[in-house]
Amino acid sequence: MYCDWPTLGRCCFCMPLRRGVLTFGYINLIFSAFMVGVYSYSIHADFDLFSIYHGINVGVSIPQGVCVAIYCLEIVFTAVLLYGTHKKLINYIKTYYYFAVTTTVASVLVQIIDFAASVSSRMGFYMVFEVLPLMFAALTIQVYLIILIRSLLKKMEEDIPHGYENQLQQIVYEGKVDGVANGVYDPTVVPVDL
């Protein structure tokens, strides 16, 4: 059975796609910087925290210095995404896209292994129900960001270099007419008064 990822035209049904990716990118950058601060402080104050990456508990056995390194890497790749989105550079956006897919799949696999190991103990079974809502929420946001970036990449690869996008007409008429120069919309489509 053939299944394709959805292609979004807008972010959160209200913002243009590129502006939405930029918004999510800046939020991700601020959150990653905050988490670097939290884990750096926990190393300095010498108290233990759970290692959490994108809402997924990656186990107590990972040192907190590794968490700082992971979030620093996240900051670097998010900066690459923001630079590529501002300058409309497809290769930079693809770099973050591959990074996001890889880290999401890896963290989900680690969480599945952690759940399988914790179900065997009674205390671990309760831990699953505490971590599961956080994991689901963070994973949903991360998958939505991946779909947004994929939609932006698809849109940037298909755009005509000197074309423009009439956002008001896009609401009235879904799509561009093929064969018309410079991506101009069909002039015969007229909005209907209600």
Secondary structure, 3 states (H helix, E strand, C coil): CCCCCCCCCEECCCEEHHHHHHHHHHHHHHHHHHHHHHHHHHHHHCCCCCCEECCEECCCCCCHHHHHHHHHHHHHHHHHHHHHHHHCCHHHHHHHHHHHHHHHHHHHHHHHHHHHHHHCCHHHHHHHHHHHHHHHHHHHHHHHHHHHHHHHHHHHHHCCCCCCCCHHHHHHCCCCCCCCHHHCCCCCCCCCCC
